[in-house]
Amino acid sequence: MQLYTATLALLALPLLAGAQGRSFLGLGVIDTPGHYTLNRELSSRSGVDAILITASNVTLDLNGQSVIGPGGKAGTGIRIRGARGVKVMNGHLSNFAFGVIVENSDNVVLTGLQIRGEGLPVTAPPPETGIMIVQSRNVIVTENALFNVGLGVFVRGGRSYGNRIAENTLTGGTNGILGICYNPADGDPMGPRSDFIYGNQIVNFNIGIQFSPTSRANIAKENTIAYRVAAFDIQNDTNIDLGNTTVMFP
């Protein structure tokens, strides 16, 4: 498979050469494999996806640039849908309902992202969420910094398994509810299974890590949790809490 390279720009992106004339224009869809680099700040004024990745074998380097949402718990910064072999790295996402969503995908890496919420009150679920993984496998979430979100990392659905959430810094604001949460997905009563949650710093959420009753065989090891109400809410004892350091947030 031949890959192509493109540079993302604000609102009007250059034509992506080749691949039967496919193009990537504006805040929209990456539907062609390749390596993409963001070369300036992007601002999304709508409540939709700023960038949607539907192609496999894509690397999106945000290049230290920012993708800024409309605020008010609207929109998604980056959504990866039905793809495999995707990497997103090295940039800033702020003022979205969801910083990143990975759905029905596998072999995805999210790294070096700084995701910031507005710290909004939770009037209806879900709260502002940094990263959400839905029905996806072998997703690696590592070395990211999430700040002022209501929910840090949200993993959903029985077809989510084998993911790794490691060495991230998750900091809630005044309205921080859950640092890391495992739940069923819409239309699927089962929760995620066999994930490894390791070496994260989780601070200023009501609950540090929560596993729903149908989330099974997940391992939380050597995380540092400064909680407001409880470090863990483990509702199925097949999930393992191993060597974590916990303290109540002062």
Number of C-alpha atoms within 10 A of each C-alpha: 5 7 12 15 14 18 17 24 17 17 14 11 17 15 14 20 13 12 12 6 8 13 18 19 17 16 20 16 18 22 16 21 21 19 17 20 18 21 16 16 18 22 17 22 13 13 17 20 24 24 20 20 23 20 19 23 18 25 20 22 20 23 16 17 17 22 24 21 28 18 18 14 22 18 21 29 31 23 22 27 19 16 21 22 17 25 20 20 20 17 21 22 25 25 25 32 28 30 32 26 22 26 19 16 23 25 18 25 20 21 18 19 24 21 28 24 29 19 19 19 15 14 7 6 6 13 23 29 28 32 26 20 24 24 22 27 24 18 25 19 22 20 19 22 20 28 22 24 35 30 32 34 24 20 28 27 24 21 18 29 26 18 25 19 21 21 18 24 20 27 22 26 19 14 20 29 25 29 33 24 21 26 22 23 18 10 7 13 14 20 23 30 26 17 24 19 22 20 19 24 20 26 27 26 31 24 24 31 25 20 25 19 18 19 31 23 18 23 18 22 18 19 23 20 26 23 26 18 15 19 26 20 14 17 14 15 13 16 20 15 17 12 11 15 13 18 13 14 15 7
